[in-house]
Amino acid sequence: MPILITALIYLIFFLSGATALVYEVVWVRKLSLVFGGSHLAVTTVLAVVMGGLALGSWLFGRRVRTTRNLLRLYGALEIGIAFFALLFIALLNLYSLMPAYSFESLTEHSHQLPRVALLTLRIVLAAIALIVPTTLLGGTLPVLAAFMVRGRRAVGRGVAYLYALNTFGAVAGCFGAGFYLLGRFGVSNTMAGAITVNVLLGIACFALQGPAARYLEAGEDEAPAPLSAVTLPEEKARIGLVVWGIGVSGFCALGYEVLWTRVLGIVIGTNVYGFTLMLAAFLTGIAAGSGAYGLWARRLRPPEEGGCPVSKLIGGFGVVQIVIGLSALLVTILIRDLPTRVFFLQDLFLSQSTDLFRARQFANFALVFSYLFIPAFFMGVAFPLAGTLDACRRRKVGHAVGEVLTCNTIGAILGTVVSGFVLIQVFGIERSLYLLATVNAGFGLLILARLLRGTPRRLATAGTVLAVVGVMAVAGTMPRIWDAKYFAIYRTNQPEVFRTPDLIAEAKRHTDVLYYAEGIQSIVSSIRIRGGYQAFLRNGRIEASDHNESLQNQYALGHLPMLLHRNPRKVLVIGAGSGITLGAVSLHPSVSEMTLAEVEPKVLGVTRSFAAYNHGVLGDRRLRVAFSDGRNYLATTGERYDVITADPIHPWLSGAGYNYTREYFELAAEHLRAGGIMCQWLPLYDLSADDLRSVVRTFRQAYRHVLVWMTQGDAMLIGSNAPILLSEDELAARIAVPAVAADLARVQMGSATDLLSYFVMGTAGADRFSRTGRINTDDNLYLEFSVPRSTGKSALPEVNVNALARHRESVLAYLDDSVPPADRLARENRWMRLDRAAALALEARAIFLGGRYDSPRFGLLVSELEGNYAAFAPWRFLRSEYLEEMASSPLPLDQLALALLDESGRRVVVNVAAVMSRVSRELTVVDFVDSDERVIIGQADINGRGRDGSAKRLAAEVMEAVRLAYNEELSGAEARGKPLPDQAEFVRRMREIIATMTGRQHGNPYPAQGRPIKESA
């Protein structure tokens, strides 16, 4: 076949792989909106997709025996994929209109269907939408392999090249969809582009059928002889075991991918870009392995009589499975140092680029590539190797490829389901990975044992493998290589606390783990800094804490919508988290029913650990818990509520962006009773001003009346389709409930005036602020792709507060008119004065959040606020935050300048300082620092009452001991005729003194302590 035709066919298959990956991403996204974003729902969709691929491989693998125009058949498959992908969109629209679409409500409310029946219904509906296009996708490799691969010598390299090209195409589709297409063009346009490409590929195949077939026929005489069949029963049995082995390999591969993705997400993030990088790295390894096998297979020489080198290839397959298992085990072991490696890579790429987002993505890809490439590479080798062996048995390339692909895909389906729902729950992530690696390598040993002569040897090998796997499965405890506490306390938004082994040890020493769990959906933990703040972490990121700023945010999300509603009886809270928002809702006496929608059951353990702050709300008899993501719960219930609010749900998390779209806000509005109120959290950090405008404008599409409140570091959007009347008297009466008043007084919101002082703007101001914002929809996915590009930019809180402040309105325009005329003027004068305080406090808050509280302007604002508006609630809160920040700032206690001689005899000065830091409310740390090198020499923890005084006394004693030692060394040096002590010798002695007196010696960068725990830290 001429090079040009061959190249065109390979290009077609490459592009086919790219469009296939795009389809899979879009199908999972679309169906997650119908079935929900829970792991069960997503896994159901993935299982249906892979099931269709397996069915297509099996069906078309047999079809190729009787088909002559295989390239034309392949073209028909591509056009068929395009047609049914188009039909998928129509079916999805029908599903969303079905009255019986309330899948979850059938289980949660009427109990008409057991959960198994519900799962069956989902599978049936997903299969109706996907079974045809996925079956056609599954048939593409067997059909094209049968067309392109002729002769026994071409089997290995031909199948390998096709598989590699198709997988490299999937890599391109993965990068294209994740980093460009979906974010730039939206889901519908991306889908339309893929459909167009498929049609063009199909047409090209129809056009190429004639020329390609003629060249193939012309070259038949020169082609290698047909495949020689394997006739010996023993050899057939061995190859059959290999086919089973490729199924086991698929099972383990998807198990690894699910579990590694869960752990890697802790350090690289669980946003759309992080998942894209992990999938792309995995696919790259598979493609490279398949391509490498193709190059190696060119050198294979079949026996002179036409037989295949069966024993050699079977043994090679067994060795490959062992290597996959061992490399997976090595990766699992190396995961224990995951955070340290990501710090190194991020520092490396940040030193080469000023673009924070780009540097992080390069660092993240380098990290996942270094971890995943080797095992994925050998997984890529395994597939064409198994295909080559099965072709020796079947004599038909297409049939063999279809059979191998079917087994591999069925194994992958089982691996996805079992790892996500069984292994994590029963064994945990680390132990599950050890089990998978053992199964992988063990099956490789079984295949090698099949080559041994003598049944006893085979049985002994099989028995040993089964015994090892069995012991690992049933053993109550196993040695752990990972440090569970490290993973429980690791925080991606406080990296400075974990940069060195000493800092990690220090962080572990200062932190108590109250709860840790590896759930189906995410890894969660509740931790407390010794004597300090408690925090809820999900996948390595702080989502809530009992820090005052976080408490104020969560109390506002719970209390504010309840106070603004005249008689809230039925309430929906989306997301449990710390439970503080839910607990705030529970305090209002009018509530008769509360529903909590939480996607991860393990989060409730975190909620219980915050019982002191959430009033033990999980024990409230009015509460009903639905384990479903909030959007799917709303979409599948007929219930309506007086108030819908949500715990902080970050829009940059993959899938969470769907809780910030126009469709979601409209869905929530449809589930509000007359006069109902919706409350939406709006973080002022990690979002650009354009992102803020997008959220506000999108929210405004669903609600005729919108109010915006701003706490210290966050904002709340209040929406309703009925006018929201702000009455100071009614608010005062509702706040007067003792439990409500206690919550709000704790965060400077304990009166009607205090609460209204946090008001920023109403409908008119929101319209002006968001006029240029882009409406975020399920289709354009603007926020999901935009927000991660802003994550970690420290200037954003200041920018965002200022952006909102420029459109601030007086609350007077939104207060009710029930005030007697005689009191109206007094009210206006009072609020005009408070408006002036609000303007000053917003400016001061912006400067403070930007970290510029040492600026002259901040000082002027503090003076005016303290002098004229000391009782203004937002200022009182800001003042307490400012004083806490000042108290936690390092305080120099003493410093020594020590003149010494370096190795060359030159005079150098070593500056040693004692610095006190208040790490938490009950812990003070004294650091002894080499001021020039910015390195901690030693460190002491001081707890209990009077700790500041104790810290100062310890610092004085240690510095005096160093001073005496220096004087002693100086005298000794002068006696020896030297003007000054030797630097190396004295520094060593000084370190010993400090370590002895403090109990610990360090070599860490200074400062070692992170900021107090905040979700915005």
SESEKOL-455674 format. One record per residue (C-alpha): residue in one letter; x, y, z. Coordinates in steps of 0.001 Angstrom, whole numbers, padded with zeros to 6 digits, always signed. Layout:
// SESEKOL-455674
AXYZ...
// end
This chain:
// SESEKOL-455674
M+000000+000000+000000P+001508+003400-000896I+002790+005460+001975L+000256+008243+001288I-002788+005975+001585T-001380+004289+004670A-000662+007666+006255L-004193+008868+005516I-005750+005791+007099Y-003553+006174+010176L-004497+009872+010385I-008171+008904+010194F-007746+006499+013108F-005823+009116+015102L-008657+011625+014649S-011180+008921+015446G-009468+008416+018809A-009603+012157+019475T-013316+012429+018726A-014050+009284+020759L-012491+010834+023839V-014424+014059+023273Y-017662+012068+023032E-016940+010177+026224V-016240+013392+028146V-019393+015054+026822W-021576+011984+027396V-020471+011672+031016R-021023+015394+031596K-024438+015430+029977L-025709+012325+031706S-024361+013490+035078L-026858+016346+034823V-029626+013783+034429F-028483+011093+036841G-026475+013250+039229G-022804+013889+039916S-022370+011224+042584H-019719+008576+042060L-022455+005955+041655A-024160+007934+038899V-020931+008721+037052T-019716+005133+037370T-023037+003917+036000V-022589+006076+032921L-018960+004982+032474A-019968+001341+032806V-022595+001775+030094V-020070+003508+027829M-017446+000794+028305G-020096-001913+028039G-021031-000583+024608L-017366-000581+023604A-017021-004202+024710L-020166-005212+022831G-018959-003467+019674S-015573-005157+019852W-017193-008557+020245L-019824-008117+017523F-017664-006517+014861G-014708-008732+015691R-016815-011599+014359R-018403-009572+011562V-015081-008939+009834R-014857-012625+008837T-017573-012188+006215T-017061-008582+005160R-015065-007683+002076N-015133-003888+002007L-013742-003378+005484L-012620+000225+005000R-016091+001105+003762L-017545-000642+006827Y-015196+001399+008985G-016426+004576+007263A-020018+003525+007941L-019123+003099+011613E-017731+006644+011770I-020825+008128+010124G-023055+005995+012356I-021235+007267+015442A-021877+010837+014301F-025578+010191+013641F-026249+008498+016968A-024196+011099+018837L-026625+013624+017383L-029552+011432+018407F-028099+011239+021927I-028720+014974+022383A-032367+014581+021357L-032849+011657+023772L-031283+013654+026578N-033729+016493+025993L-036580+013966+026200Y-035268+012590+029497S-035247+016060+031040L-038939+016482+030139M-040100+013152+031558P-042443+013526+034560A-041089+010206+035830Y-037605+011665+035687S-037717+011954+039478F-035497+008939+040040E-034271+009895+043478S-037682+010984+044720L-039010+007496+044012T-036545+006166+046550E-036318+009002+049034H-040010+009865+049345S-042454+007277+048121H-040158+004258+048498Q-041840+002792+045408L-038572+001487+044091P-035721-000075+046006R-032289+001334+045307V-031366-001617+043083A-034390-000927+040891L-033421+002741+040741L-029927+001808+039599T-031434-000538+037006L-033646+002248+035692R-030641+004547+035319I-028676+001866+033485V-031573+001220+031112L-032031+004902+030271A-028279+005436+029842A-028070+002331+027664I-030904+003540+025437A-029030+006779+024841L-025539+005321+024466I-025606+001690+023485V-025604+002239+019722P-022883+004924+019395T-020624+003173+021923T-021115-000179+020179L-020102+001419+016891L-017059+002958+018614G-016082-000443+019957G-016108-001889+016456T-013641+000544+014912L-010384-001118+016059P-011277-004716+015077V-012530-003587+011659L-009558-001403+010820A-007114-003989+012192A-008628-006624+009934F-008256-004304+006953M-004737-003049+007630V-002995-006106+009085R-002126-008857+006620G+000123-011802+007462R+001451-013282+010654R+004577-011146+010711A+002500-007976+010550V+000080-008850+013347G+002088-007581+016313R+003304-004338+014861G+000099-003636+012901V-002237-003941+015881A+000248-002113+018086Y+000583+000839+015708L-003178+001163+015294Y-003806+000947+019038A-001015+003444+019730L-002265+005923+017125N-005838+005686+018345T-004713+006221+021942F-002448+009136+021007G-005534+010562+019323A-007377+010144+022616V-004563+012069+024328A-005008+014878+021824G-008763+014807+022374C-008236+014856+026135F-005953+017897+026044G-008083+019604+023413A-011356+019134+025279G-009964+019858+028742F-007816+022873+027982Y-009412+024479+024962L-012547+023190+023248L-015041+022918+026122G-013924+026140+027759R-013740+028109+024512F-016680+026761+022514G-018920+025048+025067V-020338+021547+025116S-022737+021794+022166N-020247+023342+019777T-017539+020880+020819M-019959+018017+020240A-020928+019469+016854G-017267+019691+015900A-016677+016051+016814I-019744+014969+014842T-018538+016917+011807V-015099+015308+012009N-016653+011841+012224V-018761+012434+009112L-015720+013655+007191L-013712+010624+008329G-016481+008328+007155I-016643+009979+003749A-012852+009755+003418C-012968+006020+004159F-015588+005445+001473A-013364+007319-000983L-010245+005364+000022Q-011814+001886-000082G-011175+001330-003805P-007564+002560-004057A-006543+000923-000793A-008120-002417-001705R-006470-002436-005137Y-003045-001913-003656L-003666-004605-001082E-004724-007076-003766A-001741-006152-005923G+000586-006854-003058E-000951-010153-001973D+001784-012199-003646E+004468-010276-001797A+002700-010323+001537P+003755-012811+004211A+001881-016083+004392P-001403-016228+006256L-001347-016857+009987S-000540-020364+010993A-003048-021790+013414V-002116-022986+016866T-003428-026537+016942L-002053-028033+020145P-004689-027980+022935E-002026-027042+025483E-000990-023990+023501K-004616-022965+022969A-005231-023228+026694R-002213-021062+027413I-003413-018409+024975G-006863-018607+026529L-005246-017806+029869V-003565-014805+028247V-006968-013551+027040W-008232-013878+030602G-005069-012087+031657I-005848-009066+029485G-009182-008887+031292V-007398-008957+034651S-005014-006324+033321G-007971-004106+032396F-009480-004658+035842C-006273-003633+037593A-005573-000742+035209L-008892+000979+035866G-008593+000171+039561Y-005201+001879+039655E-006548+004837+037715V-009526+005368+040032L-007436+005080+043198W-004408+007039+041990T-006673+009796+040700R-008236+010079+044138V-004852+010501+045848L-003218+012657+043185G-006202+014989+043352I-005087+016012+046835V-001988+017754+045486I-002891+018768+041931G-006511+019675+042590T-009841+018151+041664N-010709+020712+039020V-011232+019971+035333Y-007580+020655+034481G-006278+018264+037127F-008453+015409+035858T-007466+016207+032274L-003766+015971+033119M-004143+012686+034988L-006099+011064+032173A-003730+012423+029508A-000644+011129+031349F-002223+007683+031718L-003222+007509+028058T+000193+008781+026939G+001872+005910+028730I-000484+003359+027167A+000018+004800+023674A+003797+004882+024053G+003851+001285+025297S+001778+000059+022383G+003948+001937+019898A+007112+000558+021485Y+005766-002979+021202G+005085-002348+017517L+008699-001319+016965W+009940-004370+018859A+007555-006694+017007R+009226-005759+013708R+012234-007778+014829L+010231-010929+015662R+010970-013862+013375P+008391-016652+013223P+009634-020264+013030E+010573-021511+009627E+007511-023702+009335G+005123-020803+009749G+004189-021233+013412C+004004-018335+015859P+006562-018033+018689V+003833-018877+021161S+005881-019811+024212K+008078-016761+023905L+005120-014406+023561I+003144-016057+026378G+006139-015789+028671G+006585-012170+027626F+002949-011423+028475G+003407-012933+031922V+006545-010877+032510V+004732-007709+031381Q+001957-008340+033934I+004535-008822+036667V+006275-005588+035677I+002937-003726+035729G+002232-005033+039215L+005708-004195+040518S+005749-000730+038956A+002260-000045+040347L+003529-001119+043748L+006500+001242+043399V+004209+004118+042422T+002023+003395+045442I+005049+003471+047732L+006312+006730+046225I+002931+008378+046784R+003951+008810+050424D+006223+011687+049294L+003699+013186+046879P+003413+016695+048399T+007182+017138+048650R+007607+016298+044967V+004877+018675+043841F+006521+021514+045812F+009803+020888+044018L+008163+020830+040589Q+006025+023902+041233D+009055+025871+042414L+010970+024685+039354F+008324+025774+036841L+007427+028962+038702S+011072+030002+038424Q+010719+029725+034635S+007346+031467+034218T+005439+034385+035697D+002115+032803+034709L+000979+031017+037886F-001663+028882+036170R+000626+027741+033368A+003476+026927+035754R+001144+024868+037926Q-000201+022889+034989F+003286+022053+033736A+004313+021048+037251N+001190+018948+037703F+001654+017173+034376A+005307+016484+035159L+004211+015027+038491V+001462+012731+037196F+003561+011758+034177S+006462+010729+036421Y+004139+008621+038565L+001842+007063+035987F+003910+006680+032832I+005837+003456+033566P+002907+001241+034661A+000749+002723+031882F+003543+002047+029373F+003530-001678+030121M-000274-001726+030072G+000085-000417+026526V+002503-003242+025723A+000109-005867+027071F-002781-005193+024686P-001092-005724+021283L+000890-008609+022747A-002329-010343+023775G-003840-009501+020377T-000879-011115+018615L-001263-014308+020628D-004984-014546+020112A-004487-014008+016379C-002262-017081+016406R-005146-019018+017908R-008012-017499+015888R-006226-016974+012539K-008412-013862+012035V-006896-010562+013089G-010197-008702+013452H-011762-011524+015460A-008730-011714+017760V-008518-007960+018297G-012253-007817+019013E-012036-010633+021535V-009037-009148+023336L-010582-005680+023382T-013839-007104+024745C-012098-008905+027606N-009979-005873+028407T-013009-003579+028459I-015114-005910+030605G-012219-006055+033058A-012037-002250+033003I-015750-001977+033800L-015372-004312+036777G-012230-002492+037908T-014022+000864+037903V-016990-000446+039862V-015137-002653+042343S-012381-000175+043162G-014769+002734+043691F-017469+000950+045664V-015871-002065+047297L-012123-001747+047682I-012067+001818+049033Q-014856+001053+051482V-013456-002257+052701F-009682-001803+052510G-008948+001906+052002I-006959+003361+049114E-003440+002280+050067R-004305-001318+050906S-006501-001568+047805L-003559-000559+045626Y-001388-003247+047223L-004104-005811+046520L-004401-004772+042875A-000629-004862+042394T-000526-008342+043947V-003341-009583+041699N-001621-008091+038654A+001773-009612+039359G+000242-012828+040657F-001645-013440+037428G+001605-012863+035547L+003184-015602+037651L+000267-017912+036879I+000837-017404+033162L+004541-018160+033539A+003680-021205+035627R+001479-022447+032761L+004679-022786+030724L+006216-025065+033345R+006132-028780+032903G+004430-030705+035607T+001083-030071+037241P+002465-029847+040813R+004593-026820+039946R+001641-025070+038386L-000609-025844+041314A+002034-024710+043778T+002394-021379+041979A-001368-020878+041773G-001801-021800+045429T+000913-019380+046508V-000619-016505+044555L-004108-017175+045887A-002792-017516+049433V-000976-014171+049279V-004022-012381+047858G-006278-014060+050406V-004086-013135+053353M-003905-009522+052173A-007690-009424+051825V-008604-010911+055206A-005752-009626+057372G-007110-007232+059956T-004064-004979+059815M-001227-004517+057400P+001936-002421+057555R+001288+001035+056121I+003877+002869+054069W+001822+006030+053748D+001556+008347+056710A-002215+008599+057155K-001896+011583+059467Y+000180+013434+056876F-002524+012976+054239A-005208+013905+056762I-003619+017260+057637Y-002016+018178+054286R-003404+021456+052931T-002735+022558+049372N-003504+026181+050234Q-000898+026273+053018P+002121+024714+051285E+004669+026580+053386V+003817+024297+056321F+004900+021115+054491R+007988+021987+052453T+010602+019974+054381P+010595+016778+056480D+011151+018831+059643L+008235+021086+058829I+006046+018072+058126A+007018+016568+061491E+006272+019903+063142A+002877+020186+061449K+001988+016662+062588R+003112+017450+066111H+000972+020603+066228T-002125+019029+064682D-004692+016564+065981V-006734+014504+063536L-010300+014360+064808Y-011670+012386+061879Y-010340+010930+058624A-012137+008907+055971E-011642+007807+052378G-015102+007965+050897I-016612+006926+047595Q-016632+010532+046426S-013687+012169+048204I-011119+012053+051009V-012254+014069+054020S-010782+014947+057397S-011384+017129+060406I-008270+018483+062081R-007424+020860+064903I-004264+022874+065282R-003073+022360+068839G-004709+025047+070924G-006032+026644+067771Y-008540+026279+064993Q-010483+023282+063757A-010842+022762+060011F-012702+020556+057538L-010583+019352+054604R-011889+017763+051429N-009283+016346+049043G-006518+018358+050691R-008260+021729+050619I-009747+023605+053568E-013471+024034+053036A-014573+025284+056458S-013169+026033+059884D-014058+027557+063232H-011916+030597+062495N-013984+033733+063087E-014007+034679+059403S-015224+031223+058421L-017762+031087+061243Q-019188+034423+060156N-019524+033160+056600Q-021251+029915+057599Y-023526+031548+060167A-024566+034110+057561L-025358+031380+055004G-027650+029769+057572H-029162+032662+059485L-029437+035378+056827P-032014+033720+054503M-033944+032475+057528L-034158+035974+058989L-035207+037526+055697H-038126+035093+055295R-041216+035894+057307N-042039+032311+058326P-039561+029680+057085R-040945+026245+057856K-039415+023960+055242V-035716+024325+054421L-033240+022625+052085V-029515+022830+052845I-027135+021615+050131G-023868+020203+051464A-023127+019186+055042G-019501+020237+055479S-018914+021300+059071G-022682+021454+059602I-022456+025030+060881T-024752+026376+058148L-027245+023574+058786G-026961+024097+062537A-027729+027794+062145V-030886+026935+060204S-032004+024528+062928L-032097+027280+065582H-035047+029100+064064P-038220+028024+065898S-040497+028224+062861V-038703+025340+061117S-040693+022121+060983E-038666+020203+058375M-035041+020325+057223T-033585+018368+054318L-029834+017966+053855A-028512+016918+050435E-024968+015575+050752V-023167+013614+048048E-020455+012048+050256P-021725+010035+053252K-018328+010172+054968V-018674+013958+055364L-021186+013363+058153G-018304+012165+060313V-016731+015584+059839T-020059+017226+060696R-020218+015316+063970S-016730+016502+064897F-018016+020104+064671A-020964+019416+067000A-019858+022185+069376Y-020370+024719+066586N-023347+023218+064721H-025442+022531+067831G-025366+018760+067272V-027696+019225+064340L-027374+015668+063010G-029378+014524+066008D-032260+016884+065229R-035458+014903+064608R-036619+017444+062034L-033669+016581+059793R-033806+014206+056826V-030600+013390+054936A-030582+012607+051204F-027282+011236+049899S-027319+012948+046539D-025652+015964+045009G-027775+019056+045549R-028591+019731+041938N-029700+016191+041212Y-031768+016179+044380L-033625+019293+043231A-034057+017862+039753T-035532+014646+041105T-037912+015870+043780G-041300+017526+043705E-040764+019149+047107R-040833+022932+047471Y-039118+024936+050164D-039350+028259+051939V-035572+028596+052029I-032836+026929+049991T-029276+027575+051088A-025961+025800+050719D-022751+025210+052571P-019712+026739+050815I-019243+024731+047591H-016226+025853+045597P-016997+026550+041915W-013517+025456+040798L-014107+021819+041801S-014833+019582+038837G-018598+019273+038468A-019340+021890+041143G-019485+024536+038435Y-022904+023106+037542N-024137+024548+040865Y-023392+028046+039557T-025153+027899+036195R-028339+029616+035048E-030071+026257+034789Y-029254+025443+038412F-030451+028780+039743E-033664+028439+037731L-034106+024902+039054A-033750+026162+042619A-036238+028972+041916E-038783+026403+040678H-038526+024609+044023L-039249+027664+046155R-042638+028236+047666A-044377+031597+047238G-042119+034192+048852G-039298+031652+049093I-035663+032718+049375M-032510+031286+047810C-029090+031965+049355Q-025902+031428+047317W-022340+031637+048600L-019957+033846+046626P-016259+033554+047587L-014190+036700+047199Y-010929+034752+046853D-009754+032605+043925L-012332+034240+041628S-011509+037138+039334A-013752+040202+039229D-015098+038936+035894D-015960+035632+037553L-017838+037496+040289R-019785+039455+037701S-020613+036210+035943V-022041+034626+039105V-024102+037696+040010R-025483+038161+036499T-026252+034447+036162F-028016+034446+039535R-029993+037501+038499Q-031417+035599+035504A-033430+033365+037847Y-034598+035895+040452R-036424+039179+040052H-035182+040478+043390V-031537+040141+044453L-029709+041389+047546V-025965+041119+048143W-024422+040844+051604M-020691+040797+052310T-019037+039304+055379Q-015335+039661+056131G-014056+037513+053267D-017126+036256+051434A-020381+037433+049915M-023926+036038+049923L-026467+036392+047136I-030079+036459+048283G-032654+035807+045569S-036424+035687+045434N-039189+036150+042914A-041210+038057+045497P-040149+041405+046990I-037859+041013+049991L-038940+043472+052674L-036252+044523+055125S-037877+045509+058375E-035623+046453+061249D-038322+045660+063809E-039087+042237+062363L-035382+041394+062065A-034842+042439+065669A-037687+040186+066814R-036311+037177+064920I-032741+037773+066085A-033995+037977+069677V-034368+034177+069814P-031592+033418+072359A-029791+030714+070358V-029909+032793+067173A-028705+035888+068999A-025800+033944+070522D-024609+032693+067132L-024822+036112+065502A-023328+038053+068415R-020271+035822+068174V-019578+037188+064662Q-020648+040836+065198M-024075+040428+063590G-026154+040268+066780S-028680+043055+066140A-030796+044250+063244T-028507+047229+062757D-025421+045032+062870L-026872+042562+060357L-028012+045275+057939S-024586+046897+058155Y-023216+044029+056052F-025647+044852+053218V-023814+045908+050044M-026351+046285+047255G-029781+045359+046000T-031210+044534+042611A-030237+047817+040958G-026670+047686+042238A-026334+044021+041285D-027453+044853+037751R-024899+047649+037452F-022098+045551+038903S-022759+042508+036707R-023716+044292+033491T-020629+043006+031623G-020623+039556+033245R-020896+036429+031131I-023904+034244+031875N-022662+030842+033058T-024642+027952+031572D-024540+024177+031513D-023364+024485+027947N-020616+027122+028044L-019148+025989+031427Y-017558+029417+031804L-016840+029303+035532E-015561+025739+035672F-012833+026571+033166S-012210+030173+034221V-011954+029989+038005P-008979+027559+038232R-006942+030118+036277S-007373+032560+039170T-006805+030146+042038G-003983+031161+044357K-003734+034813+043258S-003435+036666+046554A-004482+040055+045176L-007986+038933+044223P-009813+039504+047556E-008792+043173+047573V-009697+043582+043896N-013080+041934+044384V-014071+043883+047485N-013225+047125+045692A-015179+046017+042592L-018294+045382+044683A-017800+048516+046760R-017892+050702+043661H-021532+049717+043164R-022548+049785+046832E-026030+050997+047625S-027596+052330+050796V-029818+049842+052570L-032310+052684+053017A-033665+052078+049519Y-034629+048519+050530L-036043+049117+054020D-039808+048884+054433D-042014+051967+054764S-043751+050891+057956V-041772+053340+060074P-043922+056205+061383P-043225+059504+059584A-041941+061029+062793D-039208+058381+063046R-038360+058241+059351L-036006+061242+059372A-034096+059849+062335R-033743+056516+060565E-032485+058199+057400N-029919+060238+059323R-028761+057166+061222W-028275+055127+058041M-026640+057978+056183R-024056+058073+058937L-023660+054274+058814D-023315+054452+055022R-020246+056616+055528A-018889+054014+057963A-019654+051248+055457A-017677+052975+052714L-014656+053377+055007A-014929+049836+056362L-015119+048321+052878E-012006+050189+051799A-010173+049142+054957R-011309+045544+054521A-010033+045474+050944I-006613+046731+052029F-006515+044240+054903L-007448+041269+052689G-004740+042376+050276G-002180+042121+053107R-001360+045839+052967Y-002408+046710+056494D+000956+048398+057087S+000116+051051+054470P-000478+054701+055514R-003971+054662+054012F-004992+051719+056185G-003725+053588+059237L-005827+056638+058353L-008913+054476+057845V-008358+052721+061173S-008071+056074+062948E-011292+057423+061459L-013269+054229+061996E-012057+053824+065573G-012588+057487+066344N-016014+057997+064770Y-017565+054580+064121A-016167+052276+066782A-019539+050554+067223F-020014+049814+063504A-020290+046011+063241P-018153+045317+060138W-015410+047500+061625R-015603+045696+064981F-015101+042405+063153L-012277+043769+060995R-010593+045215+064070S-010613+041820+065818E-009139+040189+062698Y-006496+042887+062448L-005504+042542+066097E-005294+038745+065736E-003110+039135+062647M-000816+041528+064486A-000626+039186+067460S+000334+036260+065215S+003056+038238+063440P+006603+037268+064464L+007928+039410+067316P+011741+039775+067574L+012867+039254+071163D+016658+039398+070994Q+019481+039373+068443L+023199+038670+068533A+025782+039720+065971L+028682+037269+066280A+031965+038009+064523L+033717+034844+063323L+036405+033629+060904D+035372+031580+057874E+037456+028797+056289S+039608+031288+054377G+040286+033342+057493R+038059+036237+056522R+035906+038005+059108V+032182+037263+058810V+029246+038210+061008V+026586+035655+061895N+023317+037206+063071V+021210+035058+065385A+017728+036160+066452A+015097+034894+068874V+011611+035404+067422M+008258+034721+069118S+005167+033727+067106R+001651+033115+068440V+000711+030157+066286S-002734+029683+067810R-004890+030725+070712E-003000+028416+073085L+000378+027865+071461T+003359+030185+071215V+006527+029200+069362V+010017+030611+069844D+012274+030297+066799F+016028+030793+066972V+016975+031947+063503D+020087+032527+061452S+018868+035911+060180D+021212+036033+057190E+020480+032534+055905R+016794+032682+056941V+017133+029239+058512I+015674+028042+061815I+018367+026702+064133G+016057+025542+066913Q+012483+025857+068056A+010468+025576+071262D+006709+025211+071826I+005197+027047+074793N+001671+026104+075917G-000627+027140+078713R-001289+030346+080599G+001452+032915+080699R+003040+031360+077635D+004231+034691+076217G+006158+035407+079405S+007592+031903+079408A+008630+032320+075767K+010463+035562+076528R+012267+034020+079494L+013341+030996+077446A+014598+033238+074660A+016611+035300+077132E+018155+032174+078694V+019090+030614+075352M+020560+033830+073948E+022541+034356+077148A+023923+030814+076880V+024966+031505+073271R+026541+034795+074324L+028544+033099+077115A+029656+030348+074734Y+030788+032965+072228N+032791+034836+074849E+034391+031563+075916E+035302+030702+072309L+036600+034216+071751S+038906+033922+074759G+040150+030560+073543A+040818+031911+070064E+042772+034884+071402A+044827+032510+073540R+045699+030605+070368G+046644+033801+068589K+043479+034130+066536P+041436+037312+066528L+038072+035537+066339P+036554+032063+066827D+036292+029619+063943Q+032884+029902+062213A+032233+026210+061545E+033189+025091+065032F+031230+027774+066856V+028099+027394+064713R+028127+023673+065497R+028421+024397+069219M+025711+027055+069051R+023327+024625+067360E+023999+022051+070086I+023260+024606+072804I+020006+025727+071209A+018901+022171+070467T+019626+021097+074046M+017729+023990+075596T+014737+023857+073209G+014542+020133+072702R+014571+020350+068905Q+017047+021230+066205H+016019+022455+062758G+017376+023407+059407N+014148+024749+057987P+013530+027917+056021Y+012142+030774+058091P+009294+031471+058745A+008164+027910+059425Q+004604+028563+060534G+001644+028900+058225R-001132+031424+058677P-004090+030546+060908I-006380+028065+059232K-008951+029696+056979E-010621+028248+053929S-009358+031300+052029A-005812+030954+053334
// end
